[in-house]
Amino acid sequence: MNPIKTRKCKSRTCRAEFTPSRKGLSLSKYCCTACELDDIEVNANTVRKVKPKKPKTAAKLKKELWTIFSLHQKLVHSEDGEHCDCYTCDKRLTIGDSDTHGGHALSKAANPNLYFDERAVRPQCLRCNVHHGGMHYEFNERLKQEIGLESWQEMYANRKLVVKKNAAWYLEKIEYYSEQVKILKLLKSSAAHP
């Protein structure tokens, strides 16, 4: 085994040369217990600069909003606040489960205006939403019956409209849908358990 080299004490007030002792696999940093306690006290009394938090970017806020918005849509289409049905195959889904997705009538990547459109988002199972590509034909045929052809055509006509949304817009929507989720949870739980 190699001999232990001397080093300076880590204490800001001492800084004396000493031969460290082994503490498990590491070496001691202070020449004595008094220096260690002194350094702990000095560090406790120093005020550390707190870095101001950077505001969240619009991209991060978009992900945060999607989580809340998707939950909102699942609760809207739920009877008891705990379960909903897949919009395209009628499979019974549990809200909060990894099998329960928020599906879009048309691809949200190709139709950016539908990303947060309540008319275009419904609960879907993993199989329909991911493995079968959203089952857009079945989804839209059912949606036309539900919201009416005129409303569907208006939604379809504006699907490609690109409106750049800033962080303030996302924050406003996050606040709105968070409040709506709380209200829906209360309403659905009281309806399920009278």
N, C-alpha and C positions, 0 to 999 in steps of 0.2 A: 504494500500500500504506500502511496506517495505521502510525504510529510505535509501537514497542513501549513499553508503560507500565512504569514501575518497580514492583517488588513486593518483599515481604519474603522473605528467605532462609528456606527450609523447615526448616533445621537448628534443633533445639530450643535449642541453645546460642548460635547466632549472631544470627539474626533481623534482620540488617542489610539496608538498602534497597540494591537493585541492579537493573541493567537486564539482563533475561534474554536469553540468546542462543538462536537457533533450533537445534533438534535434529530434523531432518526436518520433520514437521508440528507438533511440539510445542515448547514453550518450556522452557528449563532451570528447575529449581526451586531450585537452590542457587547461591550467589554464587561458590563456588569448589569445586574437587575435594576439598579438605580438609574442608569442611563436609559434603559428600555422604558421604564415608567415615566421618566422625564420627557422622553421623545413622544410617548403616547399623549401626555398631557399637553405638550406644545402643539401637536397635530390636532388635538380636540379643540383647542382654542383658536386655531386659525380658521378664518372664514374662507371657504372655498367658493370660487366663482361659479355661479350657476349659469350654464349656457342657455340662452333663450331658445325655446323650442321653435324650430322652423315651421312655418305654416305648411300644412299638408298640400301637396300638389293636387291639381284637378284629377290626375289619373288615379291617385290613391283615394281621393274622395269618391270617384266614380265607382271603384270597387266596393267601398264602404256603403254607398247608396244602393248598389245592386243587391247586397246582402239583405238590407232592410226592405227594399222594394219587393224583392222576390218573396220574402216572408209575408209581406203585406198581401201580395196576390194569392198566396197559398191560404192565408187566413180568410180572405174575402170569399174564396171558393170552398170553404170548409163549413161543415154544419156544427161541429163540436169544438173547433179550435185545436184539435189534435190530429185529425185525419182529413184527407181530401182525396179526390179521385183523379187519376191521370186523364187529361183532357182528350187524349186520342184513343186510349184503349180501355178506359174506365177501371183500371187496376186501383185497388184501395191502397193509399199511401199514408205513411206517418210523417207529419210535419217535423222537420228537424233531422230526418233520416237521410243518409247519403243517396238513397234511391229517389228522393223527392227533389225535382229540379224545377226551375222556372223556365218554361219553354216559350219560344216566340213563334208567332204565326208565320213569319218569314225570317230568314237569316238576319241576325242583328248586325253582323259584320258588313253585309251588302246593303242593308237598309238601316242606317244609323239613327234615323228619326224614330224608329220603333223600339229602341233600347228600353226606354222608360215610359212607353205608352201603355196605359192600363188596359186598353182595348186589345192589345196584341200579345199580352203575356198571360199564360195560364199554367197551372201545375202540370208537370209531365213526369213520367217515370224515366229512369236512366235509359232503359231499353228504347223507348220512343224518342227521347230527346237526343241521345248520343249515338246509340247503335243504329238507329233508323233515320238519322239526320233530321230529327224534328217532325217527321211525318207531316210536312207542310200541306199537302193536298187535303188530307183528312182534317187537319187542324183548321184550315181556312174554310172548308165546306161547313164544318160545325160552327165556326165563328160567324159566318154569314147568316146562319139561322139564328144565332144568339143575339148579335148586335144589330142585325138588319143590313140589307145589301147597300143602302145609301151610306150608312156609317162606315161600312167596310171599304166601299169605293173611295171615300174621302181619306181614310187611313192609308189605303193602297196608293192613292195619288200623291200623298205627301211623304211616302216612305223613304225616298232618296234625299229629301231636304236635309242639308247639312247646316246645323246651327251650332257654332262653337259655344260650348258652355264653360263658363269660368268657375273658379272655386266657390264664389259666393252663391251661384245658382245651386251647386251641389250641396253646400251647407244648408241652404234654405230647404231643399227637398229632403235632406237627411232629417232635419228637425221636424218637418211636416209628417213624413212617413213614420218616424219613430213614435210620434204622438198617436198617429192612426193605428199603429200596431198595438200600442197599449190599450186603446179604446176597444179594438176588435177582440183582443184577448179577454178583456173584461166581459164584453157582450157574449162572446162564444162560450166562455166558461160558465156564465150565469144561465145561459140557455141550455147548456148540456147538463148542468147540475142545479135544477130549480130549488 
